[in-house]
Amino acid sequence: MYQTQLEEQFGQPMKDIIYEYYITKNYGPSVGAKELGIPRRVFIYFRNYYGLKEVKHALYADQNVCPDK
């Protein structure tokens, strides 16, 4: 339901939408979910489904920066 709705709204696959908000804009699950108008648990589900948490941590490890600070 949320996936179809967002894909139609943005004209992109769900993976690209979550990637943009979680990786590119560096939003956490709460802010990303709020911006997209979806529940936090849905945002987290897709983040985990596409393995983006590991991607984000790898990107910040390469930059030697902690994203939580």
DSSP file (Angstrom, degrees, kcal/mol; ACC not computed):
  #  RESIDUE AA STRUCTURE BP1 BP2  ACC     N-H-->O    O-->H-N    N-H-->O    O-->H-N    TCO  KAPPA ALPHA  PHI   PSI    X-CA   Y-CA   Z-CA
    1    1 A M     >        0   0    0      0, 0.0     4,-2.2     0, 0.0     5,-0.2   0.000 360.0 360.0 360.0 -58.0    0.0    0.0    0.0
    2    2 A Y  H  >  +     0   0    0      2,-0.2     4,-2.7     1,-0.2     5,-0.3   0.888 360.0  54.4 -65.2 -38.2    2.6    2.6    1.1
    3    3 A Q  H  > S+     0   0    0      2,-0.2     4,-2.7     1,-0.2     5,-0.2   0.952 110.7  43.8 -61.6 -50.3    5.0    1.4   -1.5
    4    4 A T  H  > S+     0   0    0      1,-0.2     4,-2.2     2,-0.2     5,-0.2   0.915 114.0  51.5 -60.6 -44.2    2.6    1.8   -4.4
    5    5 A Q  H  X S+     0   0    0     -4,-2.2     4,-2.1     1,-0.2    -2,-0.2   0.928 114.3  41.8 -59.9 -48.4    1.4    5.1   -3.1
    6    6 A L  H  X S+     0   0    0     -4,-2.7     4,-2.9     2,-0.2     5,-0.3   0.887 112.2  53.9 -70.5 -38.9    5.0    6.5   -2.8
    7    7 A E  H  X>S+     0   0    0     -4,-2.7     4,-1.8    -5,-0.3     5,-0.5   0.892 112.6  44.5 -63.3 -38.4    6.2    5.1   -6.1
    8    8 A E  H  <5S+     0   0    0     -4,-2.2    -1,-0.2    -5,-0.2    -2,-0.2   0.902 114.6  49.3 -69.5 -40.7    3.3    6.7   -7.9
    9    9 A Q  H  <5S+     0   0    0     -4,-2.1    -2,-0.2    -5,-0.2    -1,-0.2   0.906 124.1  28.5 -65.5 -43.5    3.8   10.0   -6.1
   10   10 A F  H  <5S-     0   0    0     -4,-2.9    -1,-0.2     2,-0.2    -2,-0.2   0.639  96.0-131.7 -95.5 -16.5    7.6   10.2   -6.8
   11   11 A G  T  <5S+     0   0    0     -4,-1.8    -3,-0.2    -5,-0.3    -4,-0.1   0.806  73.5 101.2  68.6  28.7    7.7    8.3  -10.1
   12   12 A Q  S   <S-     0   0    0     -5,-0.5    -1,-0.3    -6,-0.3    -2,-0.2  -0.926  81.2 -91.2-137.7 159.7   10.6    6.2   -8.7
   13   13 A P    >>  -     0   0    0      0, 0.0     4,-1.7     0, 0.0     3,-0.5  -0.386  41.8-111.5 -67.6 155.1   11.1    2.7   -7.3
   14   14 A M  H 3> S+     0   0    0      1,-0.2     4,-2.7     2,-0.2     5,-0.3   0.857 115.9  59.9 -57.0 -38.8   10.8    2.5   -3.5
   15   15 A K  H 3> S+     0   0    0      1,-0.2     4,-2.4     2,-0.2    -1,-0.2   0.907 106.0  47.4 -58.6 -42.4   14.5    1.7   -3.1
   16   16 A D  H <> S+     0   0    0     -3,-0.5     4,-2.3     2,-0.2    -1,-0.2   0.874 111.5  51.0 -67.3 -37.2   15.4    5.1   -4.8
   17   17 A I  H  X S+     0   0    0     -4,-1.7     4,-2.0     2,-0.2     5,-0.2   0.953 114.0  42.4 -65.2 -50.3   13.0    7.0   -2.6
   18   18 A I  H  X S+     0   0    0     -4,-2.7     4,-3.1     1,-0.2     5,-0.4   0.905 113.2  54.3 -64.6 -40.5   14.3    5.5    0.7
   19   19 A Y  H  X>S+     0   0    0     -4,-2.4     4,-2.5    -5,-0.3     5,-1.8   0.926 107.6  50.6 -58.0 -45.6   17.9    5.9   -0.6
   20   20 A E  I  <>S+     0   0    0     -4,-2.3     5,-2.9     3,-0.2     6,-0.3   0.919 118.2  36.8 -59.8 -45.6   17.3    9.6   -1.3
   21   21 A Y  I  <5S+     0   0    0     -4,-2.0     6,-2.6     3,-0.2    -2,-0.2   0.879 126.1  36.3 -77.7 -37.7   15.9   10.3    2.2
   22   22 A Y  I  <5S+     0   0    0     -4,-3.1    -3,-0.2     4,-0.2    -2,-0.2   0.883 133.3  18.7 -85.8 -40.0   18.1    8.0    4.2
   23   23 A I  I  <5S+     0   0    0     -4,-2.5    -3,-0.2    -5,-0.4    -4,-0.1   0.905 129.9  37.2 -96.6 -57.8   21.4    8.3    2.4
   24   24 A T  I   <S+     0   0    0     -5,-1.8    -3,-0.2     1,-0.2    -4,-0.2   0.946 129.3  31.2 -66.7 -50.6   21.4   11.4    0.3
   25   25 A K  S   <S-     0   0    0     -5,-2.9    -1,-0.2    -6,-0.2    -4,-0.1   0.596 100.5-135.4 -83.8 -10.2   19.5   13.7    2.7
   26   26 A N        +     0   0    0     -6,-0.3     2,-0.3     1,-0.2    -4,-0.2   0.829  44.9 160.5  60.0  36.4   20.9   11.9    5.7
   27   27 A Y        -     0   0    0     -6,-2.6    -1,-0.2    -7,-0.1    -2,-0.1  -0.661  35.7-130.0 -85.0 142.8   17.5   11.7    7.5
   28   28 A G     >  -     0   0    0     -2,-0.3     4,-2.9     1,-0.1     5,-0.3  -0.274  37.2 -90.3 -77.6 175.7   17.0    9.2   10.2
   29   29 A P  H  > S+     0   0    0      0, 0.0     4,-2.3     0, 0.0     5,-0.2   0.871 124.5  49.9 -59.1 -39.3   14.0    6.9   10.2
   30   30 A S  H  > S+     0   0    0      2,-0.2     4,-2.0     1,-0.2     5,-0.1   0.948 116.9  38.7 -67.2 -48.0   11.8    9.2   12.2
   31   31 A V  H  > S+     0   0    0      2,-0.2     4,-2.8     1,-0.2     5,-0.2   0.918 117.0  51.1 -69.5 -43.4   12.4   12.3   10.1
   32   32 A G  H  X S+     0   0    0     -4,-2.9     4,-2.0     1,-0.2    -2,-0.2   0.918 111.8  47.2 -59.7 -43.9   12.4   10.4    6.8
   33   33 A A  H  X>S+     0   0    0     -4,-2.3     5,-2.4    -5,-0.3     4,-1.3   0.905 112.2  50.1 -64.4 -41.5    9.1    8.8    7.7
   34   34 A K  H  <5S+     0   0    0     -4,-2.0     3,-0.3    -5,-0.2    -2,-0.2   0.923 110.6  49.1 -63.7 -44.0    7.6   12.1    8.7
   35   35 A E  H  <5S+     0   0    0     -4,-2.8    -1,-0.2     1,-0.2    -2,-0.2   0.863 115.8  43.6 -63.6 -36.1    8.7   13.8    5.5
   36   36 A L  H  <5S-     0   0    0     -4,-2.0    -1,-0.2    -5,-0.2    -2,-0.2   0.626 109.8-122.8 -84.8 -13.7    7.3   10.9    3.4
   37   37 A G  T  <5S+     0   0    0     -4,-1.3    -3,-0.2     1,-0.3    -4,-0.1   0.835  71.0 118.8  75.5  32.8    4.1   10.8    5.4
   38   38 A I  S   <S-     0   0    0     -5,-2.4    -1,-0.3    -6,-0.2    -2,-0.1  -0.859  72.4 -87.0-124.8 161.2    4.5    7.1    6.3
   39   39 A P    >>  -     0   0    0      0, 0.0     4,-1.8     0, 0.0     3,-0.7  -0.360  35.7-121.3 -64.6 148.3    4.8    5.3    9.7
   40   40 A R  H 3> S+     0   0    0      1,-0.3     4,-2.7     2,-0.2     5,-0.2   0.879 112.4  58.1 -57.1 -40.7    8.4    5.0   11.0
   41   41 A R  H 3> S+     0   0    0      1,-0.2     4,-2.1     2,-0.2    -1,-0.3   0.821 104.5  51.5 -64.0 -29.6    8.2    1.2   11.1
   42   42 A V  H <> S+     0   0    0     -3,-0.7     4,-2.2     2,-0.2    -1,-0.2   0.912 109.8  49.1 -71.1 -43.5    7.4    1.2    7.3
   43   43 A F  H  X S+     0   0    0     -4,-1.8     4,-2.4     1,-0.2    -2,-0.2   0.934 113.2  47.3 -58.9 -46.7   10.5    3.4    6.7
   44   44 A I  H  X S+     0   0    0     -4,-2.7     4,-2.7     2,-0.2     5,-0.3   0.891 108.2  56.3 -64.0 -40.2   12.6    1.1    8.8
   45   45 A Y  H  X S+     0   0    0     -4,-2.1     4,-2.8    -5,-0.2    -1,-0.2   0.951 112.2  40.8 -56.3 -50.5   11.2   -2.0    7.1
   46   46 A F  H  X S+     0   0    0     -4,-2.2     4,-2.2     2,-0.2     6,-0.2   0.857 111.9  56.1 -70.8 -34.2   12.2   -0.7    3.6
   47   47 A R  H  <>S+     0   0    0     -4,-2.4     5,-2.4    -5,-0.2     6,-0.6   0.935 115.2  39.2 -58.5 -46.0   15.6    0.6    4.9
   48   48 A N  H ><5S+     0   0    0     -4,-2.7     3,-0.9     3,-0.2    -2,-0.2   0.891 111.9  57.2 -71.4 -40.1   16.3   -2.9    6.2
   49   49 A Y  H 3<5S+     0   0    0     -4,-2.8    -2,-0.2    -5,-0.3    -1,-0.2   0.884 114.0  38.7 -58.6 -41.0   14.8   -4.7    3.2
   50   50 A Y  T 3<5S-     0   0    0     -4,-2.2    -1,-0.3    -5,-0.1    -2,-0.2   0.414 110.0-121.7 -92.2   1.1   17.2   -2.8    0.8
   51   51 A G  T <>5 +     0   0    0     -3,-0.9     4,-1.2    -4,-0.3    -3,-0.2   0.800  62.9 144.1  68.2  30.1   20.2   -3.1    3.2
   52   52 A L  H  >< +     0   0    0     -5,-2.4     4,-2.6    -6,-0.2     5,-0.2   0.709  58.5  66.8 -78.8 -19.4   20.6    0.7    3.3
   53   53 A K  H  > S+     0   0    0     -6,-0.6     4,-2.3     2,-0.2    -1,-0.2   0.933 104.6  45.1 -64.2 -43.9   21.7    0.8    7.0
   54   54 A E  H  > S+     0   0    0      2,-0.2     4,-2.3     1,-0.2    -1,-0.2   0.878 111.8  53.1 -66.1 -38.0   24.9   -1.0    6.0
   55   55 A V  H  X S+     0   0    0     -4,-1.2     4,-2.4     2,-0.2    -2,-0.2   0.933 110.2  47.2 -61.7 -46.8   25.4    1.2    3.0
   56   56 A K  H  X S+     0   0    0     -4,-2.6     4,-2.3     1,-0.2     5,-0.2   0.919 112.5  48.5 -63.5 -44.3   25.1    4.4    5.2
   57   57 A H  H  X S+     0   0    0     -4,-2.3     4,-2.0     1,-0.2    -1,-0.2   0.889 111.6  50.4 -64.2 -38.2   27.5    3.0    7.8
   58   58 A A  H  X S+     0   0    0     -4,-2.3     4,-2.1     2,-0.2    -2,-0.2   0.901 109.5  51.0 -66.1 -40.8   30.0    2.1    5.1
   59   59 A L  H  X S+     0   0    0     -4,-2.4     4,-1.3     1,-0.2    -2,-0.2   0.927 113.9  43.3 -62.0 -45.0   29.8    5.5    3.5
   60   60 A Y  H  <>S+     0   0    0     -4,-2.3     5,-2.5     1,-0.2     4,-0.5   0.809 110.4  55.7 -73.6 -28.7   30.4    7.3    6.8
   61   61 A A  H ><5S+     0   0    0     -4,-2.0     3,-0.7    -5,-0.2    -1,-0.2   0.893 106.3  51.8 -67.3 -38.5   33.2    4.8    7.8
   62   62 A D  H 3<5S+     0   0    0     -4,-2.1    -2,-0.2     1,-0.2    -1,-0.2   0.834 112.4  45.4 -64.9 -32.5   34.9    5.7    4.5
   63   63 A Q  T 3<5S-     0   0    0     -4,-1.3    -1,-0.2     2,-0.2    -2,-0.2   0.495 109.0-127.1 -87.4  -4.6   34.7    9.4    5.4
   64   64 A N  T < 5 +     0   0    0     -3,-0.7     2,-0.4    -4,-0.5    -3,-0.2   0.891  67.8 127.8  58.6  41.8   35.8    8.7    9.0
   65   65 A V      < -     0   0    0     -5,-2.5    -1,-0.2    -6,-0.1    -2,-0.2  -0.971  59.4-133.8-128.6 141.6   32.7   10.5   10.3
   66   66 A C    >   -     0   0    0     -2,-0.4     3,-1.3     1,-0.1    -9,-0.0  -0.869  11.4-155.7 -95.0 118.9   30.1    9.3   12.8
   67   67 A P  T 3  S+     0   0    0      0, 0.0    -1,-0.1     0, 0.0   -10,-0.0   0.686  88.5  62.9 -69.4 -16.3   26.6   10.2   11.4
   68   68 A D  T 3         0   0    0      1,-0.2    -2,-0.0    -3,-0.0    -3,-0.0   0.526 360.0 360.0 -87.4  -3.7   25.1   10.2   14.9
   69   69 A K    <         0   0    0     -3,-1.3    -1,-0.2     0, 0.0    -3,-0.0   0.391 360.0 360.0-115.9 360.0   27.2   13.1   16.1
